[in-house]
Amino acid sequence: MARAPGAVWCRAMSRIFVARRLPGPAIDRLREAGHEVEVYPGELPPSRDELLAGVAEAEGLLSLLTDRVDGELMDAAPNLEAIANFAVGCDNIDLAAAAERGIPVGVAAHVLTDATADLTMALLLAASRNIVTSEHDAHAGRWKTWEPEGWLGRDLRGAQMLVVGRGRIGQAVAERAAPFGIEVTFAGRDDDLLALLPEADIVTLHCPLTDQTRHLIDTAALEAMKPDSLLINTTRGGVVDQAALIAALEAGTIGGAALDVTDPEPPAEGDPIFTAPNLLLVPHIGSATAATRAAMGNSAADNLLAALDGRPMPTPAPAPS
């Protein structure tokens, strides 16, 4: 049974279900603390039935962003006392349902800022200088000579970057952009995004996925952007209306896009996102460094160990709206 809000007690051992194998020492730390830990062994995420079976007798759940943690799951886990998400976001978790049941939720906050900001800059540089296309052409034998009109990209010095989201990652991207001579403007939740988009050469997204930000970049937003502008998304795929983006790329409404995330994720085989022009797509690798993923696991372990010991989680999820 979930503990009532504010209740505190300790248990020598709890059952913890971990929804996927993780890099780093997190799972060993949970076991060394005396907890019984079951790790789902599959290469792909557990099916819905497997996830429900895994949490049925668990007091703790270490979930991934691929796991839907909703009221149905919480009701199927009557002993559940704590949820730790292996992600900085928590849009896969029904926070209101957890709060109603007195189940604290933790996220891996503060540990993946640098890795995600670094990838944002990598996508910016790769898309701006046609790195992927030119590399493929070199290997495919299409590099015949030095070409004065070949693989022309864009300059970054003097470019206007609009960072959508004023949080840690957005700030870190702005810090990295400054030495390139890029001029940065921020757009927060209270700003008029449509008024800011026409001035931007680069639009990079760093806001969480919420009801308010879902499809924030829609047809109207894309039409407001410059025809040679570049859109970068390293937050959540749902922040962008993907069908509208594909249509904009095909029509030349914007100059290009670089995506670390999609909606759905991954796209189904044959999805038009794979053939959209001027699109650089990578498989959600924003936090994919060995040190960062280990830190994410440690953050999740810290949250579970604290909650199962009756203490506040060090990095709780935001309160449900």
Secondary structure by P-SEA (a helix, b strand, c coil): ccccccccccccbbbbbbccccccaaaaaaaaaccccccccccccccaaaaaaaacccccccccccccccaaaaaacccccbbbbccccccccaaaaaaaacbbbbcccccaaaaaaaaaaaaaaaaaaaaaaaaaaaaaccccccccccbbbbbcccbbbbbccccaaaaaaaaaaccccbbbbbbccccccccccccccbbbbbccccccccccccaaaaaaccccbbbbbcccccccaaaaaaaaaaaccccbbbbccccccccccccccccccccccccccccccaaaaaaaaaaaaaaaaaaaacccccccccccc
